[in-house]
Amino acid sequence: MAKRTKKVVRRSVKSIAIKNNLVVHECARKPYQIFCEFFDVKVNAFSTDVTLLLEVVEIDEQYYFFERFQSACLLLNGTEVSIRKVNLSKSEIERRAWSCLMSEFINLNPINPRIFEAIKSSMPAQIQQALFNKPLTIQHILDTKGLKRHHYDYQTSLYRNQQPTKLPTFSELIAEVRYVDKK
């Protein structure tokens, strides 16, 4: 008969200097960049009463995170973080980083077409295959969220109708002031 053992997850709790010791992993940079550029981080999403658990890869006394982007954005220097050192391949780190970003995207209401396009154009084909068993499509996201296509089409039309305001150049402003002064 097989011996029963309880596996205990070992955690090393340390107070680390975030700006120096906690860095995004190189394989998670693109998903983290998309997250930082397009997602609004909610301050109340992470309670400071609870110690955050991050899985990290340690290289030369630096800790590289690759998921839990929202929580990582809210950390302050010196915050106590519970870390679990893992030994994962670069492809697994990249897959988990994109999976984290997709989870954040799926939780968005309403769907943002710009974020979807940024994710679709940046996510490597092998990651799409690993996560969805096929290329990423908006229909897959809509099916996951239980939405009909018209929800996405409506959001797309809203973004298409928003024309960016063109700011005048400095020389155009000076020419306008000179024109007003001549009158």
C-alpha positions as CSV (number, residue, x, y, z in Angstrom):
1,M,0.0,0.0,0.0
2,A,1.3,3.4,-0.9
3,K,2.4,5.7,1.9
4,R,0.2,8.7,2.4
5,T,2.0,12.0,2.9
6,K,0.7,15.5,3.1
7,K,2.6,17.9,0.9
8,V,3.2,21.2,2.6
9,V,3.7,24.2,0.4
10,R,6.8,25.9,1.6
11,R,6.6,29.6,1.6
12,S,9.3,32.1,2.3
13,V,7.9,35.3,3.7
14,K,10.2,38.3,3.2
15,S,9.9,42.0,3.2
16,I,11.5,42.9,0.0
17,A,12.3,46.2,-1.7
18,I,9.9,46.1,-4.6
19,K,11.8,48.5,-6.8
20,N,15.0,46.6,-6.5
21,N,14.1,42.9,-5.9
22,L,10.7,42.3,-7.6
23,V,10.8,42.5,-11.4
24,V,8.5,41.3,-14.1
25,H,10.0,38.2,-15.8
26,E,11.3,38.7,-19.4
27,C,8.7,36.2,-20.7
28,A,5.9,38.1,-19.1
29,R,6.9,41.6,-20.2
30,K,4.5,42.0,-23.2
31,P,1.4,40.8,-21.3
32,Y,2.3,43.0,-18.3
33,Q,2.9,46.0,-20.6
34,I,-0.6,45.5,-22.2
35,F,-2.1,45.2,-18.7
36,C,-0.4,48.4,-17.5
37,E,-1.3,50.4,-20.7
38,F,-5.0,49.3,-21.0
39,F,-6.3,48.2,-17.7
40,D,-7.5,50.5,-14.8
41,V,-6.1,49.1,-11.6
42,K,-8.6,49.3,-8.8
43,V,-7.0,50.3,-5.5
44,N,-9.5,48.5,-3.4
45,A,-8.9,45.2,-5.3
46,F,-6.0,44.4,-3.0
47,S,-6.3,44.6,0.7
48,T,-3.1,45.5,2.6
49,D,-4.3,43.3,5.5
50,V,-3.7,40.1,3.6
51,T,-0.1,39.0,2.6
52,L,0.1,38.6,-1.1
53,L,1.4,35.3,-2.4
54,L,3.4,35.5,-5.5
55,E,5.1,32.7,-7.4
56,V,8.5,33.9,-8.5
57,V,11.6,32.7,-10.3
58,E,14.8,33.7,-8.5
59,I,17.8,34.7,-10.5
60,D,20.8,36.3,-8.9
61,E,18.9,37.4,-5.8
62,Q,16.2,39.0,-7.9
63,Y,12.6,37.8,-7.9
64,Y,10.8,37.7,-11.2
65,F,7.0,37.5,-11.2
66,F,4.9,36.5,-14.1
67,E,1.2,36.6,-13.0
68,R,-1.1,38.4,-10.6
69,F,-0.5,41.7,-12.4
70,Q,-3.2,43.7,-10.7
71,S,-1.8,42.9,-7.2
72,A,1.8,43.5,-8.3
73,C,0.8,46.9,-9.6
74,L,-0.5,47.9,-6.2
75,L,2.5,46.8,-4.1
76,L,4.5,49.5,-2.4
77,N,8.1,49.4,-1.6
78,G,8.7,47.4,1.6
79,T,5.3,45.7,1.5
80,E,5.5,42.2,3.0
81,V,5.1,39.7,0.2
82,S,4.8,35.9,0.6
83,I,6.8,34.4,-2.2
84,R,7.0,30.8,-3.5
85,K,10.1,30.1,-5.6
86,V,9.3,27.9,-8.6
87,N,11.4,26.4,-11.3
88,L,9.4,26.7,-14.5
89,S,10.4,26.7,-18.2
90,K,10.3,29.9,-20.1
91,S,7.4,28.6,-22.2
92,E,5.4,27.8,-19.1
93,I,6.1,31.3,-17.6
94,E,5.0,32.9,-20.9
95,R,1.8,30.7,-21.0
96,R,0.9,31.6,-17.4
97,A,1.5,35.3,-18.0
98,W,-0.8,35.4,-21.1
99,S,-3.4,33.3,-19.1
100,C,-3.3,35.9,-16.4
101,L,-3.9,38.7,-18.9
102,M,-6.7,36.8,-20.5
103,S,-8.4,36.3,-17.1
104,E,-8.3,40.0,-16.5
105,F,-9.7,40.7,-19.9
106,I,-12.5,38.2,-19.5
107,N,-13.5,39.9,-16.3
108,L,-13.9,43.3,-18.0
109,N,-17.4,44.6,-18.5
110,P,-18.0,45.8,-21.2
111,I,-15.5,44.2,-23.6
112,N,-13.0,46.7,-24.8
113,P,-12.2,46.1,-28.5
114,R,-8.9,48.0,-28.3
115,I,-7.6,45.7,-25.6
116,F,-8.8,42.6,-27.6
117,E,-6.9,43.8,-30.6
118,A,-3.8,44.5,-28.6
119,I,-3.9,41.0,-27.0
120,K,-4.7,39.3,-30.3
121,S,-1.9,41.0,-32.2
122,S,0.7,40.4,-29.5
123,M,-0.1,36.9,-28.3
124,P,2.1,34.3,-30.1
125,A,0.3,31.6,-32.1
126,Q,1.7,28.8,-29.9
127,I,0.3,30.5,-26.8
128,Q,-3.1,30.9,-28.5
129,Q,-3.0,27.2,-29.3
130,A,-2.0,26.2,-25.8
131,L,-4.7,28.3,-24.1
132,F,-7.6,27.9,-26.5
133,N,-6.7,24.9,-28.7
134,K,-7.2,27.2,-31.7
135,P,-6.4,30.8,-32.8
136,L,-7.9,33.4,-30.5
137,T,-11.1,34.9,-31.8
138,I,-13.6,37.3,-30.3
139,Q,-16.3,34.7,-30.6
140,H,-14.4,32.5,-28.2
141,I,-14.3,35.3,-25.7
142,L,-18.0,36.1,-26.2
143,D,-18.9,32.4,-25.7
144,T,-16.8,32.3,-22.5
145,K,-18.7,35.4,-21.2
146,G,-22.0,34.1,-22.4
147,L,-22.6,37.2,-24.6
148,K,-24.0,37.6,-28.1
149,R,-22.0,39.2,-31.0
150,H,-24.0,42.4,-30.9
151,H,-22.4,43.3,-27.5
152,Y,-19.0,43.4,-29.1
153,D,-20.2,45.1,-32.3
154,Y,-21.8,47.9,-30.2
155,Q,-18.5,48.5,-28.3
156,T,-16.6,48.5,-31.5
157,S,-18.9,51.1,-33.0
158,L,-18.5,53.3,-29.9
159,Y,-14.7,53.2,-30.2
160,R,-14.8,53.8,-34.0
161,N,-17.0,56.9,-33.6
162,Q,-14.6,58.4,-31.0
163,Q,-12.3,60.6,-33.1
164,P,-9.1,61.6,-31.3
165,T,-8.8,65.3,-30.8
166,K,-5.9,66.7,-32.8
167,L,-3.8,69.0,-30.7
168,P,-2.3,71.9,-32.6
169,T,1.4,72.1,-32.9
170,F,3.3,74.8,-31.1
171,S,4.0,76.6,-34.4
172,E,0.3,76.5,-35.3
173,L,-0.5,78.1,-31.9
174,I,2.0,80.9,-32.5
175,A,0.7,81.5,-36.0
176,E,-2.8,81.8,-34.6
177,V,-1.7,84.2,-31.9
178,R,0.1,86.4,-34.5
179,Y,-3.0,86.3,-36.7
180,V,-5.2,87.5,-33.8
181,D,-2.7,90.2,-32.9
182,K,-2.7,91.6,-36.5
183,K,-6.5,92.2,-36.2
